[in-house]
Amino acid sequence: MATAEFSRDMVETMLTYFDQYAEDGVLTIEVTQWGLWLPNPETAGRQFLGLARLPEYVKQ
């Protein structure tokens, strides 16, 4: 199971780009070790959404 944390600015970004990135009214988020991404269904690219907290291995 994967979980994702969102900051307020990440949620605001999702709202800003919702209509551009959603398919059939659903927004997909890709979860990677480097952060969260909004895949663009039109260009096959993706936009960096963010990383709410630094992972523990980066803090050390």
KOLGU-4560 file (N, C-alpha, C; in nm, 3 decimals, padded with zeros to 5 digits):
<recs>
<n_xx: 00.084 n_yy: -00.118 n_zz: 00.000 ca_xx: 00.000 ca_yy: 00.000 ca_zz: 00.000 c_xx: 00.089 c_yy: 00.124 c_zz: 00.000 mol: A seq: 1 type: MET>
<n_xx: 00.046 n_yy: 00.224 n_zz: -00.072 ca_xx: 00.118 ca_yy: 00.351 ca_zz: -00.077 c_xx: 00.030 c_yy: 00.460 c_zz: -00.016 mol: A seq: 2 type: ALA>
<n_xx: 00.094 n_yy: 00.554 n_zz: 00.050 ca_xx: 00.022 ca_yy: 00.671 ca_zz: 00.101 c_xx: 00.091 c_yy: 00.795 c_zz: 00.045 mol: A seq: 3 type: THR>
<n_xx: 00.017 n_yy: 00.903 n_zz: 00.040 ca_xx: 00.073 ca_yy: 01.030 ca_zz: -00.009 c_xx: 00.029 c_yy: 01.142 c_zz: 00.084 mol: A seq: 4 type: ALA>
<n_xx: 00.121 n_yy: 01.233 n_zz: 00.111 ca_xx: 00.091 ca_yy: 01.351 ca_zz: 00.192 c_xx: 00.090 c_yy: 01.473 c_zz: 00.101 mol: A seq: 5 type: GLU>
<n_xx: -00.006 n_yy: 01.562 n_zz: 00.125 ca_xx: -00.021 ca_yy: 01.682 ca_zz: 00.043 c_xx: -00.016 c_yy: 01.806 c_zz: 00.131 mol: A seq: 6 type: PHE>
<n_xx: 00.062 n_yy: 01.904 n_zz: 00.088 ca_xx: 00.059 ca_yy: 02.035 ca_zz: 00.154 c_xx: -00.053 c_yy: 02.117 c_zz: 00.090 mol: A seq: 7 type: SER>
<n_xx: -00.086 n_yy: 02.228 n_zz: 00.151 ca_xx: -00.192 ca_yy: 02.314 ca_zz: 00.098 c_xx: -00.158 c_yy: 02.360 c_zz: -00.045 mol: A seq: 8 type: ARG>
<n_xx: -00.033 n_yy: 02.399 n_zz: -00.068 ca_xx: 00.002 ca_yy: 02.447 ca_zz: -00.202 c_xx: -00.005 c_yy: 02.336 c_zz: -00.306 mol: A seq: 9 type: ASP>
<n_xx: 00.020 n_yy: 02.212 n_zz: -00.266 ca_xx: 00.006 ca_yy: 02.100 ca_zz: -00.359 c_xx: -00.141 c_yy: 02.081 c_zz: -00.397 mol: A seq: 10 type: MET>
<n_xx: -00.229 n_yy: 02.092 n_zz: -00.300 ca_xx: -00.373 ca_yy: 02.080 ca_zz: -00.328 c_xx: -00.419 c_yy: 02.195 c_zz: -00.418 mol: A seq: 11 type: VAL>
<n_xx: -00.369 n_yy: 02.314 n_zz: -00.392 ca_xx: -00.406 ca_yy: 02.429 ca_zz: -00.476 c_xx: -00.356 c_yy: 02.409 c_zz: -00.620 mol: A seq: 12 type: GLU>
<n_xx: -00.237 n_yy: 02.350 n_zz: -00.636 ca_xx: -00.186 ca_yy: 02.320 ca_zz: -00.770 c_xx: -00.275 c_yy: 02.218 c_zz: -00.839 mol: A seq: 13 type: THR>
<n_xx: -00.318 n_yy: 02.117 n_zz: -00.766 ca_xx: -00.409 ca_yy: 02.018 ca_zz: -00.825 c_xx: -00.538 c_yy: 02.083 c_zz: -00.873 mol: A seq: 14 type: MET>
<n_xx: -00.591 n_yy: 02.174 n_zz: -00.793 ca_xx: -00.713 ca_yy: 02.244 ca_zz: -00.834 c_xx: -00.689 c_yy: 02.332 c_zz: -00.956 mol: A seq: 15 type: LEU>
<n_xx: -00.576 n_yy: 02.400 n_zz: -00.960 ca_xx: -00.543 ca_yy: 02.487 ca_zz: -01.072 c_xx: -00.535 c_yy: 02.408 c_zz: -01.203 mol: A seq: 16 type: THR>
<n_xx: -00.474 n_yy: 02.292 n_zz: -01.200 ca_xx: -00.451 ca_yy: 02.213 ca_zz: -01.322 c_xx: -00.552 c_yy: 02.100 c_zz: -01.341 mol: A seq: 17 type: TYR>
<n_xx: -00.653 n_yy: 02.092 n_zz: -01.256 ca_xx: -00.745 ca_yy: 01.979 ca_zz: -01.260 c_xx: -00.804 c_yy: 01.957 c_zz: -01.399 mol: A seq: 18 type: PHE>
<n_xx: -00.859 n_yy: 02.059 n_zz: -01.459 ca_xx: -00.925 ca_yy: 02.042 ca_zz: -01.589 c_xx: -00.828 c_yy: 02.002 c_zz: -01.700 mol: A seq: 19 type: ASP>
<n_xx: -00.703 n_yy: 02.046 n_zz: -01.692 ca_xx: -00.603 ca_yy: 02.009 ca_zz: -01.792 c_xx: -00.555 c_yy: 01.865 c_zz: -01.778 mol: A seq: 20 type: GLN>
<n_xx: -00.545 n_yy: 01.818 n_zz: -01.655 ca_xx: -00.481 ca_yy: 01.689 ca_zz: -01.629 c_xx: -00.579 c_yy: 01.576 c_zz: -01.597 mol: A seq: 21 type: TYR>
<n_xx: -00.703 n_yy: 01.607 n_zz: -01.570 ca_xx: -00.801 ca_yy: 01.503 ca_zz: -01.535 c_xx: -00.854 c_yy: 01.435 c_zz: -01.661 mol: A seq: 22 type: ALA>
<n_xx: -00.886 n_yy: 01.309 n_zz: -01.645 ca_xx: -00.953 ca_yy: 01.232 ca_zz: -01.750 c_xx: -01.084 c_yy: 01.183 c_zz: -01.693 mol: A seq: 23 type: GLU>
<n_xx: -01.193 n_yy: 01.216 n_zz: -01.760 ca_xx: -01.327 ca_yy: 01.178 ca_zz: -01.715 c_xx: -01.354 c_yy: 01.223 c_zz: -01.572 mol: A seq: 24 type: ASP>
<n_xx: -01.303 n_yy: 01.340 n_zz: -01.535 ca_xx: -01.328 ca_yy: 01.396 ca_zz: -01.403 c_xx: -01.245 c_yy: 01.336 c_zz: -01.292 mol: A seq: 25 type: GLY>
<n_xx: -01.140 n_yy: 01.261 n_zz: -01.328 ca_xx: -01.054 ca_yy: 01.196 ca_zz: -01.228 c_xx: -00.909 c_yy: 01.239 c_zz: -01.251 mol: A seq: 26 type: VAL>
<n_xx: -00.844 n_yy: 01.285 n_zz: -01.145 ca_xx: -00.705 ca_yy: 01.328 ca_zz: -01.151 c_xx: -00.615 c_yy: 01.216 c_zz: -01.098 mol: A seq: 27 type: LEU>
<n_xx: -00.519 n_yy: 01.175 n_zz: -01.178 ca_xx: -00.425 ca_yy: 01.070 ca_zz: -01.138 c_xx: -00.298 c_yy: 01.133 c_zz: -01.083 mol: A seq: 28 type: THR>
<n_xx: -00.245 n_yy: 01.078 n_zz: -00.975 ca_xx: -00.120 ca_yy: 01.123 ca_zz: -00.915 c_xx: -00.022 c_yy: 01.007 c_zz: -00.920 mol: A seq: 29 type: ILE>
<n_xx: 00.099 n_yy: 01.031 n_zz: -00.972 ca_xx: 00.204 ca_yy: 00.930 ca_zz: -00.968 c_xx: 00.287 c_yy: 00.952 c_zz: -00.842 mol: A seq: 30 type: GLU>
<n_xx: 00.312 n_yy: 00.844 n_zz: -00.770 ca_xx: 00.391 ca_yy: 00.849 ca_zz: -00.647 c_xx: 00.527 c_yy: 00.785 c_zz: -00.675 mol: A seq: 31 type: VAL>
<n_xx: 00.635 n_yy: 00.863 n_zz: -00.657 ca_xx: 00.769 ca_yy: 00.810 ca_zz: -00.673 c_xx: 00.851 c_yy: 00.846 c_zz: -00.548 mol: A seq: 32 type: THR>
<n_xx: 00.970 n_yy: 00.792 n_zz: -00.539 ca_xx: 01.056 ca_yy: 00.827 ca_zz: -00.424 c_xx: 01.101 c_yy: 00.971 c_zz: -00.431 mol: A seq: 33 type: GLN>
<n_xx: 01.086 n_yy: 01.036 n_zz: -00.546 ca_xx: 01.129 ca_yy: 01.175 ca_zz: -00.563 c_xx: 01.015 c_yy: 01.275 c_zz: -00.547 mol: A seq: 34 type: TRP>
<n_xx: 00.892 n_yy: 01.226 n_zz: -00.521 ca_xx: 00.779 ca_yy: 01.315 ca_zz: -00.502 c_xx: 00.655 c_yy: 01.270 c_zz: -00.576 mol: A seq: 35 type: GLY>
<n_xx: 00.560 n_yy: 01.360 n_zz: -00.586 ca_xx: 00.432 ca_yy: 01.333 ca_zz: -00.650 c_xx: 00.425 c_yy: 01.408 c_zz: -00.783 mol: A seq: 36 type: LEU>
<n_xx: 00.365 n_yy: 01.345 n_zz: -00.881 ca_xx: 00.363 ca_yy: 01.397 ca_zz: -01.017 c_xx: 00.221 c_yy: 01.393 c_zz: -01.074 mol: A seq: 37 type: TRP>
<n_xx: 00.190 n_yy: 01.493 n_zz: -01.158 ca_xx: 00.064 ca_yy: 01.496 ca_zz: -01.232 c_xx: 00.094 c_yy: 01.454 c_zz: -01.375 mol: A seq: 38 type: LEU>
<n_xx: 00.053 n_yy: 01.334 n_zz: -01.414 ca_xx: 00.075 ca_yy: 01.294 ca_zz: -01.553 c_xx: -00.020 c_yy: 01.370 c_zz: -01.646 mol: A seq: 39 type: PRO>
<n_xx: 00.033 n_yy: 01.417 n_zz: -01.759 ca_xx: -00.047 ca_yy: 01.490 ca_zz: -01.856 c_xx: -00.096 c_yy: 01.392 c_zz: -01.963 mol: A seq: 40 type: ASN>
<n_xx: -00.225 n_yy: 01.366 n_zz: -01.969 ca_xx: -00.277 ca_yy: 01.267 ca_zz: -02.064 c_xx: -00.263 c_yy: 01.310 c_zz: -02.211 mol: A seq: 41 type: PRO>
<n_xx: -00.243 n_yy: 01.438 n_zz: -02.237 ca_xx: -00.235 ca_yy: 01.487 ca_zz: -02.374 c_xx: -00.092 c_yy: 01.479 c_zz: -02.430 mol: A seq: 42 type: GLU>
<n_xx: 00.008 n_yy: 01.503 n_zz: -02.345 ca_xx: 00.146 ca_yy: 01.511 ca_zz: -02.395 c_xx: 00.233 c_yy: 01.393 c_zz: -02.354 mol: A seq: 43 type: THR>
<n_xx: 00.182 n_yy: 01.306 n_zz: -02.270 ca_xx: 00.258 ca_yy: 01.193 ca_zz: -02.214 c_xx: 00.370 c_yy: 01.241 c_zz: -02.122 mol: A seq: 44 type: ALA>
<n_xx: 00.375 n_yy: 01.372 n_zz: -02.093 ca_xx: 00.471 ca_yy: 01.425 ca_zz: -01.997 c_xx: 00.408 c_yy: 01.428 c_zz: -01.858 mol: A seq: 45 type: GLY>
<n_xx: 00.477 n_yy: 01.489 n_zz: -01.766 ca_xx: 00.421 ca_yy: 01.504 ca_zz: -01.631 c_xx: 00.477 c_yy: 01.628 c_zz: -01.566 mol: A seq: 46 type: ARG>
<n_xx: 00.402 n_yy: 01.679 n_zz: -01.470 ca_xx: 00.440 ca_yy: 01.799 ca_zz: -01.396 c_xx: 00.467 c_yy: 01.759 c_zz: -01.251 mol: A seq: 47 type: GLN>
<n_xx: 00.576 n_yy: 01.811 n_zz: -01.197 ca_xx: 00.608 ca_yy: 01.785 ca_zz: -01.057 c_xx: 00.506 c_yy: 01.855 c_zz: -00.968 mol: A seq: 48 type: PHE>
<n_xx: 00.439 n_yy: 01.778 n_zz: -00.885 ca_xx: 00.342 ca_yy: 01.834 ca_zz: -00.792 c_xx: 00.409 c_yy: 01.878 c_zz: -00.663 mol: A seq: 49 type: LEU>
<n_xx: 00.500 n_yy: 01.796 n_zz: -00.613 ca_xx: 00.571 ca_yy: 01.834 ca_zz: -00.492 c_xx: 00.605 c_yy: 01.716 c_zz: -00.404 mol: A seq: 50 type: GLY>
<n_xx: 00.660 n_yy: 01.751 n_zz: -00.290 ca_xx: 00.698 ca_yy: 01.656 ca_zz: -00.186 c_xx: 00.668 c_yy: 01.726 c_zz: -00.055 mol: A seq: 51 type: LEU>
<n_xx: 00.568 n_yy: 01.679 n_zz: 00.018 ca_xx: 00.521 ca_yy: 01.748 ca_zz: 00.138 c_xx: 00.627 c_yy: 01.748 c_zz: 00.250 mol: A seq: 52 type: ALA>
<n_xx: 00.702 n_yy: 01.639 n_zz: 00.260 ca_xx: 00.807 ca_yy: 01.628 ca_zz: 00.363 c_xx: 00.929 c_yy: 01.560 c_zz: 00.302 mol: A seq: 53 type: ARG>
<n_xx: 01.046 n_yy: 01.597 n_zz: 00.349 ca_xx: 01.166 ca_yy: 01.527 ca_zz: 00.306 c_xx: 01.167 c_yy: 01.387 c_zz: 00.367 mol: A seq: 54 type: LEU>
<n_xx: 01.204 n_yy: 01.287 n_zz: 00.290 ca_xx: 01.216 ca_yy: 01.151 ca_zz: 00.345 c_xx: 01.327 c_yy: 01.147 c_zz: 00.451 mol: A seq: 55 type: PRO>
<n_xx: 01.316 n_yy: 01.055 n_zz: 00.543 ca_xx: 01.414 ca_yy: 01.042 ca_zz: 00.651 c_xx: 01.556 c_yy: 01.023 c_zz: 00.598 mol: A seq: 56 type: GLU>
<n_xx: 01.571 n_yy: 00.945 n_zz: 00.489 ca_xx: 01.705 ca_yy: 00.919 ca_zz: 00.438 c_xx: 01.771 c_yy: 01.046 c_zz: 00.382 mol: A seq: 57 type: TYR>
<n_xx: 01.694 n_yy: 01.148 n_zz: 00.346 ca_xx: 01.749 ca_yy: 01.274 ca_zz: 00.297 c_xx: 01.787 c_yy: 01.364 c_zz: 00.413 mol: A seq: 58 type: VAL>
<n_xx: 01.715 n_yy: 01.355 n_zz: 00.523 ca_xx: 01.740 ca_yy: 01.441 ca_zz: 00.639 c_xx: 01.872 c_yy: 01.409 c_zz: 00.707 mol: A seq: 59 type: LYS>
<n_xx: 01.922 n_yy: 01.289 n_zz: 00.692 ca_xx: 02.042 ca_yy: 01.247 ca_zz: 00.764 c_xx: 02.166 c_yy: 01.308 c_zz: 00.711 mol: A seq: 60 type: GLN>
</recs>
